[in-house]
Amino acid sequence: FSDASYVDGEGVAGIGIVLDKGLKTTLVSNWIPCCDVNYAELFAIYVAGILLGGKGTVYTDSQAAIEYIKGNITEDRPRTKDQYIRYQQKKVLAYKIRKLDLEIIKVKGHSKEFKMIELNNNEADLQARKGVAKYRLVADKMYER
C-alpha cells in the first residue's frame, strides 16, 4: 500500500508505505522534495516496488498515478518550461515503475470500512502525513541554528 501527502506551498510531500506480509507489517514514512502530489504518489509506488524486491502488488488510491504508469496521460503543449520538466519527471518515474514486475491495484481512498485493504490504505495515508511531520521536524531544527 502506498500513499502521499503533498504540502502546497512548501514543495514537499510525505510518502507512506505499508508492507503487509500476513502476520508481519512494515510501516515506512519519509518525505521528498517535489512539486506536485502526482509525482509524490508515483514516487511512493516506486519505493514500495523496490521494497517488495521488484515483484508484487502495490495498492494505491491515486487514479492519476495509475494513468501515468499506463501511459494514458500526455501533456499536449505545456505552457512553461517548468511544466514540461515536471511532466518529463513523472514520465520517467512511471517508466521505472513499469520496468518493475508490479501489479498496481486501485483502492478507494479514505474509507471508513473495517476491512484489511481499507485499513492498510488508511495506514499508508497516516504514514504519509507522518512523513510530512518528519520534514517539519528537520526544517524546524535547521531554522533553530
Summary of the structure (lengths in Angstrom):
residues: 145
radius of gyration: 15.5
end to end distance: 37.0
largest distance: 49.4
contacts: 454
relative contact order: 0.23
helix: 49%
strand: 26%
